[in-house]
Amino acid sequence: TNVEVMAHLNETEISLRSNFLIYRSHLEYDSEVFAGMRDDVLRRVGDTWQIAKRTIILDQSVVTQKNLGIFF
């Protein structure tokens, strides 16, 4: 959510910032919440935009989940 263009780096790249909130549940009692933001650099390749760089910043200081099978 809240995708914001931060800067035009050059003719083919832009810097973006966005926020995320992910709720994941497994079976009846296992649930997790991930919150944070992403800083992305997108590069124009032909008619499409591709991710050139991605930085994930989690709000949690300690990640206690058993695994991270999530594409942020």
C-alpha positions in Angstrom: 0.0 0.0 0.0 0.9 3.7 -0.1 3.3 3.3 -3.1 5.2 6.6 -3.4 7.8 7.6 -6.1 10.7 8.9 -4.2 13.0 9.9 -7.0 13.7 9.6 -10.7 17.3 8.3 -10.6 18.0 8.5 -14.3 16.1 8.0 -17.6 15.4 4.3 -16.9 15.2 4.0 -13.1 13.0 5.2 -10.4 13.0 4.8 -6.6 9.8 3.7 -4.8 8.7 3.3 -1.2 5.7 1.2 -0.1 4.3 -0.2 3.2 3.1 -3.7 3.8 1.1 -5.6 6.4 1.1 -9.4 6.0 -1.1 -11.8 8.1 -0.3 -15.4 7.8 -2.1 -18.3 9.5 -1.5 -22.0 9.6 -3.9 -24.6 11.0 -6.0 -23.4 13.9 -3.5 -21.8 16.4 -0.5 -20.7 14.4 -0.5 -17.1 13.1 2.0 -14.4 12.3 2.0 -10.7 11.4 4.8 -9.0 9.4 4.7 -5.2 9.0 7.2 -2.9 7.5 8.2 -1.1 4.3 10.0 -1.8 1.0 12.4 0.5 -0.8 12.6 -0.6 -4.5 14.5 0.6 -7.5 12.6 -0.2 -10.7 14.3 -0.3 -14.1 12.5 0.2 -17.4 13.2 -2.7 -19.8 11.3 -2.3 -23.0 7.6 -1.9 -22.2 7.9 -3.2 -18.6 9.3 -2.2 -15.2 11.6 -4.8 -13.5 12.8 -4.8 -9.9 16.5 -3.9 -10.0 17.0 -3.6 -6.2 14.7 -4.3 -3.1 15.3 -3.5 0.5 12.9 -4.8 3.1 12.7 -3.1 6.5 10.6 -5.0 9.1 9.0 -3.2 12.1 9.9 -6.2 14.3 13.3 -6.1 15.9 13.3 -9.9 16.4 11.8 -12.4 13.9 10.6 -15.4 15.8 8.7 -17.2 13.0 9.7 -20.8 12.2 10.3 -20.0 8.5 10.0 -17.2 6.0 8.3 -18.6 3.0 7.0 -15.2 2.0 7.9 -13.0 -1.0 7.7 -9.5 0.5 
